[in-house]
Amino acid sequence: HHPWTYGALVHDTLGLKLNRVSVPADDEDGAARSFDLDARDHFWAANGGAPFQQVAVEVKQQLGQYKERLARLDELGEGGGDGGELGGFVSEIPELQAKKAVIEAHTIIATALLKHIKRRELDRFYALEESLLARGSCDRAELRHL
């Protein structure tokens, strides 16, 4: 049985080795990008065991939260808050930059996963496997197609 979790798919399709994953470049001239996925990566720690479908939702939510914080920072920079509040936001800038890097990394990883899933029709394999496990049978035409 092949799990449909973010961590398992990253390992099986992108080749996670020693907590590092390399994502091929989209174009021929670009270089592959590598990302460290370990306990320091809060997104990976929280979502590595989550179903892949939920990971896309979580990336979108985290991106929305990040954009809200940036909008609030811009508002304060334009005179929308007191100096103490602005000082608090300035101290958050390194944290926001780190959060942005994590969101970008997982957006790239999830996009690469989705391309692998579509190209190799892994979603159809998964559905077939789940059907076999749940009912003990499957659609023979689908099985022949794969």
C-alpha positions as CSV (number, residue, x, y, z in Angstrom):
1,H,0.0,0.0,0.0
2,H,1.4,3.4,-1.0
3,P,0.4,6.2,1.3
4,W,-0.8,9.4,-0.2
5,T,0.9,11.7,2.3
6,Y,3.1,14.6,1.5
7,G,6.2,13.0,3.1
8,A,5.7,9.7,1.3
9,L,5.1,11.3,-2.1
10,V,8.2,13.6,-1.7
11,H,10.3,10.5,-0.8
12,D,8.9,8.3,-3.6
13,T,8.7,10.8,-6.4
14,L,11.4,13.4,-5.8
15,G,13.9,11.2,-4.0
16,L,14.3,12.5,-0.4
17,K,17.7,11.5,0.8
18,L,19.3,12.5,4.1
19,N,16.5,15.0,4.7
20,R,17.3,16.8,1.4
21,V,15.1,16.9,-1.7
22,S,16.1,18.1,-5.1
23,V,13.5,19.6,-7.4
24,P,14.3,19.6,-11.1
25,A,14.2,23.0,-12.8
26,D,11.2,23.8,-15.0
27,D,13.2,24.8,-18.0
28,E,16.3,23.2,-19.6
29,D,18.7,26.0,-18.6
30,G,17.7,26.2,-15.0
31,A,19.4,24.3,-12.2
32,A,17.7,21.9,-9.8
33,R,16.9,23.4,-6.4
34,S,17.6,21.6,-3.2
35,F,15.7,22.0,0.1
36,D,16.5,20.6,3.5
37,L,13.4,19.0,5.1
38,D,14.0,18.5,8.8
39,A,12.6,19.3,12.2
40,R,13.6,22.9,11.9
41,D,11.2,23.2,9.0
42,H,8.0,23.9,10.8
43,F,5.8,23.2,7.7
44,W,7.5,19.9,7.0
45,A,7.2,18.8,10.7
46,A,3.5,19.7,10.7
47,N,2.5,18.4,7.3
48,G,4.9,15.6,6.3
49,G,2.3,13.0,7.4
50,A,-0.7,14.9,6.0
51,P,-2.6,13.9,2.9
52,F,-1.2,15.7,-0.1
53,Q,-4.6,17.4,-0.8
54,Q,-4.4,19.1,2.6
55,V,-0.9,20.3,2.0
56,A,-2.0,22.5,-0.9
57,V,-4.6,24.1,1.4
58,E,-2.1,24.6,4.1
59,V,0.4,26.3,1.8
60,K,-2.4,28.7,0.6
61,Q,-3.4,29.5,4.2
62,Q,0.2,30.1,5.3
63,L,0.7,32.4,2.3
64,G,-2.4,34.3,3.2
65,Q,-1.2,34.8,6.8
66,Y,2.2,36.0,5.5
67,K,0.6,38.5,3.2
68,E,-1.7,39.8,6.0
69,R,1.4,40.4,8.2
70,L,3.1,42.2,5.3
71,A,0.1,44.4,4.7
72,R,-0.1,45.3,8.3
73,L,3.6,46.1,8.3
74,D,3.1,48.4,5.2
75,E,0.2,50.1,7.0
76,L,2.3,50.8,10.0
77,G,5.1,52.1,7.8
78,E,2.7,54.6,6.3
79,G,1.9,56.0,9.7
80,G,-1.0,53.7,10.6
81,G,0.3,52.7,14.0
82,D,2.3,53.9,17.0
83,G,6.1,53.6,17.2
84,G,6.1,50.8,19.6
85,E,4.0,48.6,17.4
86,L,6.2,49.4,14.4
87,G,9.2,48.4,16.5
88,G,7.6,45.1,17.2
89,F,7.0,44.5,13.5
90,V,10.6,45.4,12.7
91,S,11.8,42.8,15.1
92,E,9.6,40.3,13.3
93,I,11.1,40.9,9.8
94,P,13.7,38.0,10.1
95,E,10.9,35.7,11.1
96,L,8.7,36.8,8.2
97,Q,11.6,36.3,5.8
98,A,12.2,32.8,7.1
99,K,8.5,32.0,6.8
100,K,8.5,33.3,3.2
101,A,11.4,31.0,2.4
102,V,9.6,28.0,3.8
103,I,6.4,28.8,2.0
104,E,8.3,29.3,-1.3
105,A,10.1,26.0,-0.8
106,H,7.0,24.0,-0.2
107,T,5.2,25.7,-3.0
108,I,8.0,24.6,-5.4
109,I,8.0,21.1,-3.9
110,A,4.2,20.7,-4.1
111,T,4.2,22.0,-7.7
112,A,6.9,19.5,-8.6
113,L,4.9,16.7,-6.9
114,L,1.7,17.6,-8.7
115,K,3.6,17.5,-12.1
116,H,4.9,14.0,-11.2
117,I,1.4,12.9,-10.1
118,K,-0.1,14.1,-13.4
119,R,2.6,12.8,-15.6
120,R,2.7,9.3,-14.0
121,E,-1.0,9.2,-13.3
122,L,-0.3,8.4,-9.7
123,D,-3.7,9.5,-8.6
124,R,-5.3,6.8,-10.7
125,F,-2.9,4.2,-9.3
126,Y,-3.8,5.3,-5.8
127,A,-7.5,5.2,-6.5
128,L,-7.1,1.7,-8.0
129,E,-5.1,0.5,-5.0
130,E,-7.7,2.0,-2.5
131,S,-10.5,0.2,-4.4
132,L,-8.7,-3.1,-4.2
133,L,-8.1,-2.7,-0.5
134,A,-11.6,-1.5,0.3
135,R,-13.7,-3.8,-2.0
136,G,-11.2,-6.5,-2.9
137,S,-11.9,-5.7,-6.6
138,C,-11.3,-3.0,-9.1
139,D,-12.4,-1.7,-12.5
140,R,-10.6,-4.1,-14.9
141,A,-10.7,-1.5,-17.7
142,E,-8.9,1.0,-15.5
143,L,-6.4,-1.7,-14.5
144,R,-5.7,-2.5,-18.2
145,H,-5.3,1.2,-19.0
146,L,-2.6,1.7,-16.3
